[in-house]
Amino acid sequence: MTDAGQVVPLERIEQRIIVLRGQKVLLDADLAELYGVETGNLNLAVRRNRERFPDDFVFRLTKDEFTECLRLQSATSNKGRGGRRTLPYAFTEQGVAMLSSVLRSPRAVLVNVEIMRAFVRLRRMLATHEELARRIAELEKTYDSRFAVVFDVLMELMKPPALPKSRGKHGFVAPPGD
């Protein structure tokens, strides 16, 4: 357990949450590591309970998604060295919640609680950002053109920084102080 009584630090989970197809997801290998199980065993449990995992809960990455944007994040090796032989699954928040009904070890239950907290924290942070953007837009309407430059700068500062395509890391990183 961590100092805060967590099985897995929240930051470790948040760093593994990525946006794919417009959804926040966790990959099967990352979930397996967090739960302390083999990826194959996690996927087997999902296959045995497929009716609990509709396509909006879990989906398989395409080859392009895997090779173009996730290969470095997944840190996979080639087939000859025991690497992945199948494309990974991505679990939405609902899919992760459903995993708690399939994986029943004490660790899985505790980790699942922490993962849900990470999703909630991320959602709150995004909502705060959207609320701030909405308020700035409202203020912009009420003031004359003298403040247009100030509002333009504020909106530009609120945009997330563009990541270089060559970076190997994907995922959510909490701002300092959270």
Residue pairs with C-beta under 8 A, 6 or more apart in sequence:
1 7
2 8
2 9
4 10
6 114
7 107
7 110
7 111
7 114
8 34
8 111
8 114
10 114
10 117
10 118
10 121
10 174
11 173
11 174
12 34
13 26
13 34
13 114
13 115
13 118
14 118
14 121
14 122
14 171
14 172
14 173
14 174
15 171
15 172
15 173
16 26
16 27
16 30
16 34
16 171
17 24
17 25
17 26
17 118
17 119
17 122
17 171
17 172
18 24
18 25
18 26
18 27
18 70
18 73
18 170
18 171
18 172
19 25
20 61
20 65
20 90
21 59
21 90
23 90
23 92
24 92
24 93
24 119
24 122
24 172
25 90
25 91
25 92
25 95
26 34
26 90
26 91
26 96
26 115
27 61
27 70
27 73
27 74
27 88
27 89
27 90
27 91
28 39
28 42
28 43
28 88
28 89
28 90
28 91
29 39
29 74
29 84
29 88
31 42
31 91
31 96
31 99
31 115
32 38
32 39
32 41
32 42
34 111
34 115
35 42
35 99
35 103
35 105
35 107
35 108
35 111
36 105
36 107
36 108
36 111
37 103
37 105
37 108
42 99
42 103
43 89
45 99
45 102
45 103
46 53
46 58
46 89
46 99
46 102
48 102
49 101
49 102
52 98
52 101
52 102
53 95
53 98
56 92
56 94
57 91
57 92
57 94
57 95
57 98
58 89
58 90
58 91
58 92
58 95
59 89
59 90
60 87
60 88
60 89
60 90
61 70
61 87
61 88
61 89
61 90
62 87
63 87
66 74
66 87
66 88
69 170
70 88
70 170
72 168
72 169
73 168
73 169
73 170
73 171
74 84
74 88
76 83
76 84
77 83
79 85
91 99
93 116
93 119
96 112
96 115
96 116
96 119
97 112
97 116
99 108
99 112
100 108
100 109
100 112
103 112
121 174
121 178
122 172
125 174
125 175
125 178
129 158
132 158
133 155
133 158
136 151
136 154
136 155
136 158
139 151
140 147
140 148
140 151
143 151
